[in-house]
């Protein structure tokens, strides 16, 4: 009986020590704080969602507004606003380089931004429809001019004045005329006159003599003296 009671007592968990009780108390407090923070964050999201719904609704009812720019938001807030805008049937875009500085712009469907307008916002510039229209017209004009120039072919440019008249006061009329004459190719260039040739034989005679010398060398005979 004593052995049975001893085995039962040894199998039972020992009461927690003072250190274990303190650790468990801190763990419970930490869990309680975390739960409270989660509830606060959830409540903040709900309140932010309601506020965005109110601002989007006011924007829709205001006929004088076609777009609205919001203050920079964090990623979670931007996500909530995009959801509200989508449900309301509007269009929204995020702009800005740094995540903390990114902001949201919303547009009514009938006034959706063009690609040029979106590019302007992405560059951090204000959109000016009048300047954009002028830029578009200049671009179309330049394109038409290029097409017309391509159809007309290359342009032949003529000098405004003759260089002989331009420099006649320096070199004189006669010198200008002499300088402008057409040069004729020297027909004797590269040719040696017959009187200056050392070898008066024709090409055929020279080739025949070379062949004869070659045959004599092959036959071992002595070469006759050349005149």
Residue, then its C-alpha position, 0 to 999 in steps of 0.5 A: x500500500x505504501x509503495x502504491x501511494x509513493x508511486x502515485x505521489x511521484x507521478x504527480x506534477x510538482x507545484x510550480x516554483x516561485x520563478x515559474x509562477x512569475x514567468x507565467x504571470x508575465x506571459x499572461x500579461x504580454x498576451x493580454x497587451x497583444x490582444x488589446x493592441x490587436x483590438x485597437x488596430x482593428x477598431x482603427x481600421x474600422x474607423x478609417x474605413x468609415x471615414x474613407x467611405x464618407x469622403x468618397x461619398x462626398x466626392x461622388x455627390x460633388x459635381x464640381x469635382x472630377x478627381x481627388x488627391x488624398x494625403x500620404x498613407x501607409x500601405x494598409x490605409x491605401x489598400x482600404x481606400x482602394x477597396x472603398x473606391x472599387x466598391x463605389x465604382x470609381x478609379x484610383x491610383x497610387x503615386x510616389x516613390x517612397x512607401x511612406x510618401x505614397x498617396x492615392x488619387x481617385x477619379x470619376x469613371x467618366x473623367x478617367x486620366x489619360x496615359x499622359x496625365x498618369x505619367x505626369x503624376x508619376x514624375x511628380x508634376x502637376x497636370x496642365x491640360x492646356x499645356x498638354x494640348x499644346x504639346x500634343x499639337x506640336x508633336x502632330x505638326x512635327x510628325x506631319x512635317x517629317x512625313x511631307x519631307x520624306x515624300x518630297x525626297x532629299x533637299x538639294x542645297x544651293x550656295x547663296x553666292x559663287x565663291x569666285x565672286x566672294x573672294x574676287x576682291x582678294x585674288x582678282x577676277x583672272x586668278x579666280x577664273x584660273x582657279x576654277x578651271x577643270x583639271x584634266x587628267x595627265x594621260x602620260x602619268x605612270x608611263x615612261x617615254x620610249x626614248x628613256x627606256x633602257x630596254x628597247x625590246x618588245x614584251x614578246x621578244x623579252x619573254x622569248x629570250x627568258x624562255x630560251x634561257x630557261x631551256x638552256x639552263x635545263x639542258x645544261x648548255x652554256x648561255x650565249x652572251x647577250x648583246 
